[in-house]
C-alpha cells in the first residue's frame, strides 16, 4: 500500500481504446470505451472526454450497459472484478470480486441478476470457459461473486468470438474451425465444424461472430476474408450457410444493424462494408485510416462506431457517412523521435502514423492534429524499405520545426532534413526548406539554439551524424533576382562544419543562454563557442561512449552532465574544466526540467527501472524511486504545468512547476503524482455533461433567454435591491420545462405539483437577521432621523411564481424603518465568541 501523500506512478494516457467493444448510451449522446485500466465517457457531439472512471487494478476487458438500468454500466477487468458504475456521475456503485481473470463480459435482460464472463479454465493452459456469474445482493459496496456456472467449454479468449442470439435464447461460440450453439431453454448444444484443410487457397479459421437481432441467423467472419451466414442450426445435420466475400484478408469484426436488415464488416483494409439483406449488394466507407478492430451499433440504429488499431474511434451515421473521429495516442512501432514538447501548445510530439508527427494533448488524452512529414503514401507490406521520421526538434518559441526522415537502409541511408515554419493564418506548419543528404550517414541528434525572445535574430540549428561531423544551419534571406517583388523569403543553409579527431558525433545540446554548444564524439565531450565556433575545452571519461548529455540550468548553468553506456553518470564544472562528481549508474534516460535546476535520470539494471532526481550542484539526489514500474522506460519528458501544483512535502517540490512523463516499452504514458488520478474535466465540460442530459424545449429556451436579459444588481443612494440567491428553479419546475410535451402526464396531475412548488415556505426571520442582511448589502451609513424619503426595497428570497416574469419588491413601514435603524447601531460583536 502507498502511504497518503506518497509519490506513485499512475497511467496518464495512451491506454489502448480497443481493449473491448465500445458501447453507446441509451440516448446515443455518449460513447463509453475501455482504455487501459479506465473506462472513458466521450461526448458524441463534441468528441470531448467527459468522464474518466478508474478503479480497476488491471486492464478493462469488457463494458456493458446494465439491461435493467441504462444509466448504469458494468465493467470487467483482468484484476478479477466486475464493477457497476453510475457513468453519468462517474461513481462506482458496486464491486463484485470473482477471483479469476475476466477476459470478456456480456449482459442479457433475460438473465436477471447474472452476467456472463470468459475465464481461464483451471488446470489447463490457453483453455477458456464461458460462465454465468450471479451478482450477489448486499448492503456493502464490495461484494464477492463466487457462484459460477459453466455455460460453454473450449471458447475463444477474444470477446468477438462469442455472441448471444435472438433475445438471449442461445449463445454462439467460434474457435479455430469449430462453431458451438447452446440453447438455454432446451439445454441443447450443437457443434459444427468446417474443413481445417484449406480449399482453393482459403482459410476457414473463425475470427468473429455476430447474431441477427430478430431472426435465427448467425454471421461468422473468417481468416480468408469470407463471411458465412448460418441458418437452420437448430438441427445438427440440416444446417445451411451462404457465403459473402469482399475482404482480401481476415474479417476482424461483424455487427448487425438494430433491425437486422444490414450487416457491417471490417478488417485490415480500413474499409467499413455494409451488406444489404444478406445479399451481395454492398456499400463502402473507405479510407478510415487503419484496420478496424471492433464495430458497435447504437440502440436506436442512428449511429455506429469503429475502433481501430491505431487508437482511433470513428463515429458513422446510419447512411454510412463519416460523422466524427476521436484519435487517442497512436502507438507507433518505434518512437524514434523521442518525447518532444511543443512550446506553443504544450502537447507531446512523437511518431504517429507512418511518416506523420502526432501532437498529443495530455489533458484530453486525444490527438490535437497530425502533421504529414514524409508526404508519401505508406505501403503496408512487410520487409519493404520506406522513409520514416527519425528526429524532431522545436525552436524555443515553437516558430520553427526541424525534422529528419530516412529510408530504412543500413549501409547507404537516404536522408532528408526539413525545416517547417508555423503560420498563424493557417495555424499549422508549412514546409520552408528541404535539404537532401544533409549528412553522409545517419543523423544522430539535432538541437536549436535556445535564445528565448531573441530567437528570430540568432536562430541556428545544429545536427550531428555518424559521418564524424556536426553541422551548423542558419537562416539566409533570398531576394528576388529580377527585382519584381520586394518581398524577401527565408531559407536555411549550412554555415559551419565541425569535427573532432574523426570520431562519430553522437549528441549535441546548447547551454541555457545559447553561448556554448556541447557535442559528444564517442567517449569525448567537446564544448564550442556558438559565436566563433572555437573549441573551448574537452571532457573525457573512458571507458564507454557518451549516451546522453545536458547542461544545467538557472543556478546550475555552470555544470555539464553526461551519461555513458558503461554505466557512469558524470558532472563536469565548466568554470574549472574538471570533473565535479561521478556515480556508477546505468542511465538510459537523462531529462532536464526546463523550468528548474532539477534533472531526472532513469537507470535500468536487473530488469528494474529506478528514478533519480538531482541538482548538479548537490552531491545527494533529491528523490530516489526504486522499481519505478514493471515495464522498461524508454523515454521521458518534463511538461510545464498550466498552474503550479501544491505539494505536501518538500522533497516533491521538483514536481511543482513541471510534470514528469515516462513512455514505457509497451508505449503507455506514465506520470508521477502525489494525488489519486482525478477526472480531467474543465468546468465547461462538467456543465456540458449536465446540459446534455436534459432535453431542452422551446419554452425553456425562451424562458432562459428572458432570464438572461433581467437587469443585474443595482444599488442607488436611496435604494437597495437584493437579488434572489435561488437561481435554480425547483425540481418540479425544472422537469416541467425540460420534458418534451408528448411524454408529459395530464395537466390535472401536474397542476397540484406545480402549484405546491411555487408556494412560499413559512419562515419567520428575527429582527436581528433582517438587520444583518441589510447591513451586508449596503455600506451606506444613515442618520437616526425620520425622513420619509428613505425607502428600502427588498426582493423576496423565496421562489415565487412572479419571479418568472420579473422582480418583486416589498416596502417597509416607517415604524419598521425606524426600528431597523436603532438595531443597526447596536453592537453584536460578542456573538462571534460563540
Buried (B, 14 or more C-beta within 10 A) or exposed (E): EEEEEEBBBBBBBBBBBBBBBBBBBEBBBBBBBBBBBBBBBBBBEEBBBBBBBBBBEBBBBBBBBBBEEEBBBBBBBBBBBBBBBBBBEBEBBBBBBBEBBBBBBBBBEEBEEBBBBBBBBEEEEEEBBBBBBBBEEEEEEEBEBEEBEEBBBBBBBBBBBBBBBBEBBBBBBBBBBBBBBBBBEEEEBBEBEBEEEEEEEBBBBBBBBBBBBEEBBBBBBBBBBBBBBBBEBBEEEEBEBEEBBBBEEBBBBBBBBBEBBBBBBBBBBBBBBBBEEBEEEBEEBEEBBBBBBBBBBBBEBEBBBBBBBBBBBBBBEBEBEEBBBBBBBBBBEEBBBBBBBBBEBBBBBBBBBBBBBBBBBBBBBBBBBBBEBBEEEBEEEEEEEBBBBBBBBBBBBBBBBBBBBBBEEEEEBEBBBBBBBBEEEEEEBEEBBEBEEBBEBBBBBBBBBBBEEEBEEEBBBBBBBBBBBBBBBBBEEEEEEEEEEEEEEEEBEEBBEBBBEEBBBBBBBBBBEBEBBBBBBBBBBBBBEBEEEEEBEEBEBEEBBBBBBBBBBEEBBBBBBBBBBBBBBBBBBBEEEEEBBBBEBBBBBBBBBBBBBBBBBBBBEEEEBBBBBBBBBEEEBBBEBEEBBEBBBBBBBBBBBEEEBEBEEEEBBBBBBBBBBBBBEEBBBBBBBBEEBEBBBEEEBEEBBEEBBEEEBEEBEEBEEEEEEEEEEEEEEEEBBBBBEEEEBBEBBBBBBBBEEEEEEEEEEBEEBBEEBBEEEEEEEEEEEBBBBBEEBBEEEBEEEEEEEBBBBBBBBEBBBEBEEEBBEEEBEEEEBBBBBEBBEEEEEEEEEE
